[in-house]
Structures are given as C-alpha cells and as structure tokens.
Amino acid sequence: MKNKLALLTLSAQKINRQHVQLVFVLISLAMLVLGTGAPLAEGGPGR
C-alpha cells in the first residue's frame, strides 16, 4: 500500500502546466465534435 501511495505521489508531482493545457484542449475538441452547446438546427422545441 505504501508503494502505491508513493507512486501516486510521484506521478502527481510530474503533472505540469502543459499536461493541464493538453487536457483542456482535448476536452474542448471533444465538446466541439459532440456539438455541446450548439443551437438546434430546427429552431428548438419552442417552434
């Protein structure tokens, strides 16, 4: 158990600013592909 905790701590220390930016870019691209927040083509349910 101590070994796993030490490994987790070591990997958490290796996370830097570039990793965080990469995660945000990947999430943004996934949202773009899925169309999250895009308006409906038919004008929505209030039509």
CHARMM-style PDB file with segment names, atoms N, HN, CA, C and O in Angstrom:
ATOM      1  N   MET     1       0.818  -1.194   0.000  1.00  0.00      PROA
ATOM      2  CA  MET     1       0.000   0.000   0.000  1.00  0.00      PROA
ATOM      3  C   MET     1       0.861   1.256   0.000  1.00  0.00      PROA
ATOM      4  O   MET     1       0.547   2.232  -0.681  1.00  0.00      PROA
ATOM      5  N   LYS     2       1.939   1.228   0.760  1.00  0.00      PROA
ATOM      6  HN  LYS     2       2.194   0.435   1.314  1.00  0.00      PROA
ATOM      7  CA  LYS     2       2.847   2.377   0.805  1.00  0.00      PROA
ATOM      8  C   LYS     2       3.458   2.625  -0.573  1.00  0.00      PROA
ATOM      9  O   LYS     2       3.661   3.766  -0.986  1.00  0.00      PROA
ATOM     10  N   ASN     3       3.748   1.519  -1.278  1.00  0.00      PROA
ATOM     11  HN  ASN     3       3.584   0.591  -0.942  1.00  0.00      PROA
ATOM     12  CA  ASN     3       4.356   1.640  -2.597  1.00  0.00      PROA
ATOM     13  C   ASN     3       3.402   2.324  -3.584  1.00  0.00      PROA
ATOM     14  O   ASN     3       3.823   3.163  -4.380  1.00  0.00      PROA
ATOM     15  N   LYS     4       2.130   1.963  -3.526  1.00  0.00      PROA
ATOM     16  HN  LYS     4       1.788   1.281  -2.878  1.00  0.00      PROA
ATOM     17  CA  LYS     4       1.143   2.579  -4.420  1.00  0.00      PROA
ATOM     18  C   LYS     4       0.964   4.057  -4.097  1.00  0.00      PROA
ATOM     19  O   LYS     4       0.827   4.883  -5.000  1.00  0.00      PROA
ATOM     20  N   LEU     5       0.967   4.386  -2.822  1.00  0.00      PROA
ATOM     21  HN  LEU     5       1.079   3.715  -2.089  1.00  0.00      PROA
ATOM     22  CA  LEU     5       0.826   5.779  -2.413  1.00  0.00      PROA
ATOM     23  C   LEU     5       2.032   6.603  -2.871  1.00  0.00      PROA
ATOM     24  O   LEU     5       1.877   7.739  -3.319  1.00  0.00      PROA
ATOM     25  N   ALA     6       3.203   6.042  -2.759  1.00  0.00      PROA
ATOM     26  HN  ALA     6       3.329   5.119  -2.395  1.00  0.00      PROA
ATOM     27  CA  ALA     6       4.416   6.730  -3.202  1.00  0.00      PROA
ATOM     28  C   ALA     6       4.403   6.916  -4.713  1.00  0.00      PROA
ATOM     29  O   ALA     6       4.816   7.962  -5.215  1.00  0.00      PROA
ATOM     30  N   LEU     7       3.930   5.905  -5.442  1.00  0.00      PROA
ATOM     31  HN  LEU     7       3.595   5.056  -5.035  1.00  0.00      PROA
ATOM     32  CA  LEU     7       3.849   6.003  -6.896  1.00  0.00      PROA
ATOM     33  C   LEU     7       2.842   7.063  -7.313  1.00  0.00      PROA
ATOM     34  O   LEU     7       3.088   7.820  -8.252  1.00  0.00      PROA
ATOM     35  N   LEU     8       1.709   7.123  -6.620  1.00  0.00      PROA
ATOM     36  HN  LEU     8       1.509   6.508  -5.857  1.00  0.00      PROA
ATOM     37  CA  LEU     8       0.695   8.125  -6.908  1.00  0.00      PROA
ATOM     38  C   LEU     8       1.217   9.534  -6.627  1.00  0.00      PROA
ATOM     39  O   LEU     8       0.963  10.462  -7.395  1.00  0.00      PROA
ATOM     40  N   THR     9       1.936   9.685  -5.538  1.00  0.00      PROA
ATOM     41  HN  THR     9       2.143   8.932  -4.914  1.00  0.00      PROA
ATOM     42  CA  THR     9       2.517  10.985  -5.188  1.00  0.00      PROA
ATOM     43  C   THR     9       3.543  11.410  -6.221  1.00  0.00      PROA
ATOM     44  O   THR     9       3.597  12.579  -6.603  1.00  0.00      PROA
ATOM     45  N   LEU    10       4.355  10.471  -6.673  1.00  0.00      PROA
ATOM     46  HN  LEU    10       4.312   9.522  -6.362  1.00  0.00      PROA
ATOM     47  CA  LEU    10       5.373  10.776  -7.671  1.00  0.00      PROA
ATOM     48  C   LEU    10       4.741  11.182  -8.989  1.00  0.00      PROA
ATOM     49  O   LEU    10       5.202  12.128  -9.628  1.00  0.00      PROA
ATOM     50  N   SER    11       3.693  10.486  -9.410  1.00  0.00      PROA
ATOM     51  HN  SER    11       3.318   9.718  -8.891  1.00  0.00      PROA
ATOM     52  CA  SER    11       3.042  10.824 -10.680  1.00  0.00      PROA
ATOM     53  C   SER    11       2.306  12.163 -10.573  1.00  0.00      PROA
ATOM     54  O   SER    11       2.214  12.893 -11.560  1.00  0.00      PROA
ATOM     55  N   ALA    12       1.783  12.493  -9.397  1.00  0.00      PROA
ATOM     56  HN  ALA    12       1.857  11.900  -8.595  1.00  0.00      PROA
ATOM     57  CA  ALA    12       1.100  13.778  -9.212  1.00  0.00      PROA
ATOM     58  C   ALA    12       2.102  14.929  -9.301  1.00  0.00      PROA
ATOM     59  O   ALA    12       1.749  16.019  -9.753  1.00  0.00      PROA
ATOM     60  N   GLN    13       3.322  14.704  -8.884  1.00  0.00      PROA
ATOM     61  HN  GLN    13       3.608  13.819  -8.517  1.00  0.00      PROA
ATOM     62  CA  GLN    13       4.344  15.746  -8.947  1.00  0.00      PROA
ATOM     63  C   GLN    13       4.795  15.994 -10.377  1.00  0.00      PROA
ATOM     64  O   GLN    13       5.291  17.077 -10.687  1.00  0.00      PROA
ATOM     65  N   LYS    14       4.631  15.007 -11.258  1.00  0.00      PROA
ATOM     66  HN  LYS    14       4.228  14.127 -11.007  1.00  0.00      PROA
ATOM     67  CA  LYS    14       5.067  15.143 -12.640  1.00  0.00      PROA
ATOM     68  C   LYS    14       4.053  15.914 -13.492  1.00  0.00      PROA
ATOM     69  O   LYS    14       4.355  16.280 -14.628  1.00  0.00      PROA
ATOM     70  N   ILE    15       2.862  16.162 -12.958  1.00  0.00      PROA
ATOM     71  HN  ILE    15       2.616  15.865 -12.035  1.00  0.00      PROA
ATOM     72  CA  ILE    15       1.862  16.916 -13.702  1.00  0.00      PROA
ATOM     73  C   ILE    15       2.292  18.375 -13.737  1.00  0.00      PROA
ATOM     74  O   ILE    15       2.468  19.007 -12.696  1.00  0.00      PROA
ATOM     75  N   ASN    16       2.457  18.897 -14.934  1.00  0.00      PROA
ATOM     76  HN  ASN    16       2.315  18.383 -15.780  1.00  0.00      PROA
ATOM     77  CA  ASN    16       2.848  20.290 -15.050  1.00  0.00      PROA
ATOM     78  C   ASN    16       1.816  21.060 -15.863  1.00  0.00      PROA
ATOM     79  O   ASN    16       0.760  20.530 -16.209  1.00  0.00      PROA
ATOM     80  N   ARG    17       2.129  22.297 -16.158  1.00  0.00      PROA
ATOM     81  HN  ARG    17       2.986  22.728 -15.877  1.00  0.00      PROA
ATOM     82  CA  ARG    17       1.188  23.189 -16.831  1.00  0.00      PROA
ATOM     83  C   ARG    17       0.819  22.689 -18.225  1.00  0.00      PROA
ATOM     84  O   ARG    17      -0.323  22.843 -18.657  1.00  0.00      PROA
ATOM     85  N   GLN    18       1.769  22.098 -18.924  1.00  0.00      PROA
ATOM     86  HN  GLN    18       2.697  21.972 -18.573  1.00  0.00      PROA
ATOM     87  CA  GLN    18       1.493  21.596 -20.270  1.00  0.00      PROA
ATOM     88  C   GLN    18       0.490  20.446 -20.239  1.00  0.00      PROA
ATOM     89  O   GLN    18      -0.355  20.339 -21.128  1.00  0.00      PROA
ATOM     90  N   HSD    19       0.575  19.596 -19.235  1.00  0.00      PROA
ATOM     91  HN  HSD    19       1.261  19.683 -18.513  1.00  0.00      PROA
ATOM     92  CA  HSD    19      -0.380  18.497 -19.128  1.00  0.00      PROA
ATOM     93  C   HSD    19      -1.793  19.028 -18.907  1.00  0.00      PROA
ATOM     94  O   HSD    19      -2.752  18.528 -19.495  1.00  0.00      PROA
ATOM     95  N   VAL    20      -1.913  20.040 -18.058  1.00  0.00      PROA
ATOM     96  HN  VAL    20      -1.134  20.446 -17.580  1.00  0.00      PROA
ATOM     97  CA  VAL    20      -3.225  20.620 -17.773  1.00  0.00      PROA
ATOM     98  C   VAL    20      -3.787  21.270 -19.038  1.00  0.00      PROA
ATOM     99  O   VAL    20      -4.973  21.126 -19.335  1.00  0.00      PROA
ATOM    100  N   GLN    21      -2.951  21.976 -19.773  1.00  0.00      PROA
ATOM    101  HN  GLN    21      -1.987  22.093 -19.532  1.00  0.00      PROA
ATOM    102  CA  GLN    21      -3.396  22.599 -21.020  1.00  0.00      PROA
ATOM    103  C   GLN    21      -3.817  21.549 -22.037  1.00  0.00      PROA
ATOM    104  O   GLN    21      -4.807  21.732 -22.746  1.00  0.00      PROA
ATOM    105  N   LEU    22      -3.080  20.460 -22.112  1.00  0.00      PROA
ATOM    106  HN  LEU    22      -2.276  20.312 -21.536  1.00  0.00      PROA
ATOM    107  CA  LEU    22      -3.414  19.394 -23.047  1.00  0.00      PROA
ATOM    108  C   LEU    22      -4.769  18.787 -22.714  1.00  0.00      PROA
ATOM    109  O   LEU    22      -5.557  18.497 -23.614  1.00  0.00      PROA
ATOM    110  N   VAL    23      -5.047  18.592 -21.431  1.00  0.00      PROA
ATOM    111  HN  VAL    23      -4.408  18.828 -20.700  1.00  0.00      PROA
ATOM    112  CA  VAL    23      -6.339  18.051 -21.019  1.00  0.00      PROA
ATOM    113  C   VAL    23      -7.465  18.995 -21.429  1.00  0.00      PROA
ATOM    114  O   VAL    23      -8.493  18.545 -21.934  1.00  0.00      PROA
ATOM    115  N   PHE    24      -7.282  20.299 -21.217  1.00  0.00      PROA
ATOM    116  HN  PHE    24      -6.447  20.664 -20.806  1.00  0.00      PROA
ATOM    117  CA  PHE    24      -8.321  21.257 -21.591  1.00  0.00      PROA
ATOM    118  C   PHE    24      -8.537  21.297 -23.103  1.00  0.00      PROA
ATOM    119  O   PHE    24      -9.670  21.432 -23.564  1.00  0.00      PROA
ATOM    120  N   VAL    25      -7.464  21.183 -23.867  1.00  0.00      PROA
ATOM    121  HN  VAL    25      -6.544  21.073 -23.492  1.00  0.00      PROA
ATOM    122  CA  VAL    25      -7.590  21.170 -25.326  1.00  0.00      PROA
ATOM    123  C   VAL    25      -8.353  19.935 -25.778  1.00  0.00      PROA
ATOM    124  O   VAL    25      -9.221  20.026 -26.646  1.00  0.00      PROA
ATOM    125  N   LEU    26      -8.042  18.790 -25.204  1.00  0.00      PROA
ATOM    126  HN  LEU    26      -7.337  18.715 -24.498  1.00  0.00      PROA
ATOM    127  CA  LEU    26      -8.737  17.554 -25.579  1.00  0.00      PROA
ATOM    128  C   LEU    26     -10.218  17.611 -25.210  1.00  0.00      PROA
ATOM    129  O   LEU    26     -11.067  17.155 -25.975  1.00  0.00      PROA
ATOM    130  N   ILE    27     -10.528  18.167 -24.043  1.00  0.00      PROA
ATOM    131  HN  ILE    27      -9.838  18.537 -23.421  1.00  0.00      PROA
ATOM    132  CA  ILE    27     -11.931  18.307 -23.637  1.00  0.00      PROA
ATOM    133  C   ILE    27     -12.649  19.272 -24.584  1.00  0.00      PROA
ATOM    134  O   ILE    27     -13.790  19.024 -24.975  1.00  0.00      PROA
ATOM    135  N   SER    28     -11.992  20.358 -24.947  1.00  0.00      PROA
ATOM    136  HN  SER    28     -11.066  20.560 -24.629  1.00  0.00      PROA
ATOM    137  CA  SER    28     -12.599  21.324 -25.863  1.00  0.00      PROA
ATOM    138  C   SER    28     -12.865  20.705 -27.227  1.00  0.00      PROA
ATOM    139  O   SER    28     -13.922  20.928 -27.817  1.00  0.00      PROA
ATOM    140  N   LEU    29     -11.918  19.935 -27.724  1.00  0.00      PROA
ATOM    141  HN  LEU    29     -11.059  19.754 -27.244  1.00  0.00      PROA
ATOM    142  CA  LEU    29     -12.110  19.283 -29.021  1.00  0.00      PROA
ATOM    143  C   LEU    29     -13.244  18.258 -28.964  1.00  0.00      PROA
ATOM    144  O   LEU    29     -14.032  18.146 -29.903  1.00  0.00      PROA
ATOM    145  N   ALA    30     -13.321  17.516 -27.865  1.00  0.00      PROA
ATOM    146  HN  ALA    30     -12.681  17.608 -27.103  1.00  0.00      PROA
ATOM    147  CA  ALA    30     -14.399  16.540 -27.721  1.00  0.00      PROA
ATOM    148  C   ALA    30     -15.757  17.236 -27.676  1.00  0.00      PROA
ATOM    149  O   ALA    30     -16.721  16.756 -28.272  1.00  0.00      PROA
ATOM    150  N   MET    31     -15.835  18.354 -26.980  1.00  0.00      PROA
ATOM    151  HN  MET    31     -15.052  18.745 -26.496  1.00  0.00      PROA
ATOM    152  CA  MET    31     -17.092  19.103 -26.919  1.00  0.00      PROA
ATOM    153  C   MET    31     -17.460  19.662 -28.291  1.00  0.00      PROA
ATOM    154  O   MET    31     -18.636  19.693 -28.655  1.00  0.00      PROA
ATOM    155  N   LEU    32     -16.458  20.102 -29.051  1.00  0.00      PROA
ATOM    156  HN  LEU    32     -15.503  20.076 -28.755  1.00  0.00      PROA
ATOM    157  CA  LEU    32     -16.706  20.617 -30.389  1.00  0.00      PROA
ATOM    158  C   LEU    32     -17.251  19.517 -31.301  1.00  0.00      PROA
ATOM    159  O   LEU    32     -18.195  19.737 -32.060  1.00  0.00      PROA
ATOM    160  N   VAL    33     -16.648  18.336 -31.216  1.00  0.00      PROA
ATOM    161  HN  VAL    33     -15.881  18.157 -30.599  1.00  0.00      PROA
ATOM    162  CA  VAL    33     -17.092  17.212 -32.045  1.00  0.00      PROA
ATOM    163  C   VAL    33     -18.502  16.778 -31.662  1.00  0.00      PROA
ATOM    164  O   VAL    33     -19.311  16.461 -32.534  1.00  0.00      PROA
ATOM    165  N   LEU    34     -18.796  16.762 -30.386  1.00  0.00      PROA
ATOM    166  HN  LEU    34     -18.139  17.020 -29.678  1.00  0.00      PROA
ATOM    167  CA  LEU    34     -20.118  16.334 -29.929  1.00  0.00      PROA
ATOM    168  C   LEU    34     -21.174  17.417 -30.091  1.00  0.00      PROA
ATOM    169  O   LEU    34     -22.367  17.136 -29.983  1.00  0.00      PROA
ATOM    170  N   GLY    35     -20.758  18.630 -30.345  1.00  0.00      PROA
ATOM    171  HN  GLY    35     -19.788  18.858 -30.433  1.00  0.00      PROA
ATOM    172  CA  GLY    35     -21.704  19.718 -30.544  1.00  0.00      PROA
ATOM    173  C   GLY    35     -22.317  20.217 -29.256  1.00  0.00      PROA
ATOM    174  O   GLY    35     -23.459  20.677 -29.251  1.00  0.00      PROA
ATOM    175  N   THR    36     -21.590  20.135 -28.179  1.00  0.00      PROA
ATOM    176  HN  THR    36     -20.662  19.762 -28.183  1.00  0.00      PROA
ATOM    177  CA  THR    36     -22.091  20.602 -26.897  1.00  0.00      PROA
ATOM    178  C   THR    36     -22.288  22.108 -26.936  1.00  0.00      PROA
ATOM    179  O   THR    36     -21.365  22.857 -27.257  1.00  0.00      PROA
ATOM    180  N   GLY    37     -23.492  22.544 -26.609  1.00  0.00      PROA
ATOM    181  HN  GLY    37     -24.242  21.935 -26.349  1.00  0.00      PROA
ATOM    182  CA  GLY    37     -23.790  23.961 -26.583  1.00  0.00      PROA
ATOM    183  C   GLY    37     -24.160  24.539 -27.937  1.00  0.00      PROA
ATOM    184  O   GLY    37     -24.369  25.746 -28.061  1.00  0.00      PROA
ATOM    185  N   ALA    38     -24.241  23.696 -28.943  1.00  0.00      PROA
ATOM    186  HN  ALA    38     -24.071  22.716 -28.841  1.00  0.00      PROA
ATOM    187  CA  ALA    38     -24.604  24.187 -30.272  1.00  0.00      PROA
ATOM    188  C   ALA    38     -26.112  24.377 -30.355  1.00  0.00      PROA
ATOM    189  O   ALA    38     -26.863  23.607 -29.756  1.00  0.00      PROA
ATOM    190  N   PRO    39     -26.562  25.378 -31.081  1.00  0.00      PROA
ATOM    191  CA  PRO    39     -28.003  25.572 -31.239  1.00  0.00      PROA
ATOM    192  C   PRO    39     -28.611  24.458 -32.099  1.00  0.00      PROA
ATOM    193  O   PRO    39     -27.932  23.862 -32.935  1.00  0.00      PROA
ATOM    194  N   LEU    40     -29.866  24.198 -31.883  1.00  0.00      PROA
ATOM    195  HN  LEU    40     -30.418  24.682 -31.204  1.00  0.00      PROA
ATOM    196  CA  LEU    40     -30.544  23.162 -32.658  1.00  0.00      PROA
ATOM    197  C   LEU    40     -30.802  23.675 -34.078  1.00  0.00      PROA
ATOM    198  O   LEU    40     -31.067  24.862 -34.271  1.00  0.00      PROA
ATOM    199  N   ALA    41     -30.727  22.793 -35.056  1.00  0.00      PROA
ATOM    200  HN  ALA    41     -30.512  21.830 -34.899  1.00  0.00      PROA
ATOM    201  CA  ALA    41     -30.894  23.169 -36.451  1.00  0.00      PROA
ATOM    202  C   ALA    41     -32.346  23.533 -36.760  1.00  0.00      PROA
ATOM    203  O   ALA    41     -32.596  24.341 -37.655  1.00  0.00      PROA
ATOM    204  N   GLU    42     -33.297  22.958 -36.044  1.00  0.00      PROA
ATOM    205  HN  GLU    42     -33.093  22.302 -35.318  1.00  0.00      PROA
ATOM    206  CA  GLU    42     -34.716  23.160 -36.339  1.00  0.00      PROA
ATOM    207  C   GLU    42     -35.323  24.326 -35.569  1.00  0.00      PROA
ATOM    208  O   GLU    42     -36.529  24.558 -35.657  1.00  0.00      PROA
ATOM    209  N   GLY    43     -34.526  25.049 -34.829  1.00  0.00      PROA
ATOM    210  HN  GLY    43     -33.546  24.860 -34.757  1.00  0.00      PROA
ATOM    211  CA  GLY    43     -35.060  26.192 -34.095  1.00  0.00      PROA
ATOM    212  C   GLY    43     -35.451  25.874 -32.677  1.00  0.00      PROA
ATOM    213  O   GLY    43     -35.918  26.761 -31.962  1.00  0.00      PROA
ATOM    214  N   GLY    44     -35.282  24.657 -32.246  1.00  0.00      PROA
ATOM    215  HN  GLY    44     -34.902  23.937 -32.827  1.00  0.00      PROA
ATOM    216  CA  GLY    44     -35.541  24.298 -30.860  1.00  0.00      PROA
ATOM    217  C   GLY    44     -36.957  23.853 -30.599  1.00  0.00      PROA
ATOM    218  O   GLY    44     -37.780  23.824 -31.515  1.00  0.00      PROA
ATOM    219  N   PRO    45     -37.254  23.506 -29.360  1.00  0.00      PROA
ATOM    220  CA  PRO    45     -38.574  22.952 -29.008  1.00  0.00      PROA
ATOM    221  C   PRO    45     -39.688  23.990 -29.006  1.00  0.00      PROA
ATOM    222  O   PRO    45     -40.862  23.619 -29.035  1.00  0.00      PROA
ATOM    223  N   GLY    46     -39.361  25.278 -28.972  1.00  0.00      PROA
ATOM    224  HN  GLY    46     -38.408  25.580 -28.947  1.00  0.00      PROA
ATOM    225  CA  GLY    46     -40.387  26.304 -28.925  1.00  0.00      PROA
ATOM    226  C   GLY    46     -40.954  26.680 -30.280  1.00  0.00      PROA
ATOM    227  O   GLY    46     -41.681  27.666 -30.401  1.00  0.00      PROA
ATOM    228  N   ARG    47     -40.636  25.924 -31.268  1.00  0.00      PROA
ATOM    229  HN  ARG    47     -40.045  25.123 -31.170  1.00  0.00      PROA
ATOM    230  CA  ARG    47     -41.035  26.232 -32.640  1.00  0.00      PROA
ATOM    231  C   ARG    47     -42.483  26.060 -32.921  1.00  0.00      PROA
ATOM    232  OT1 ARG    47     -42.926  26.293 -34.046  1.00  0.00      PROA
TER     233      ARG     47
END
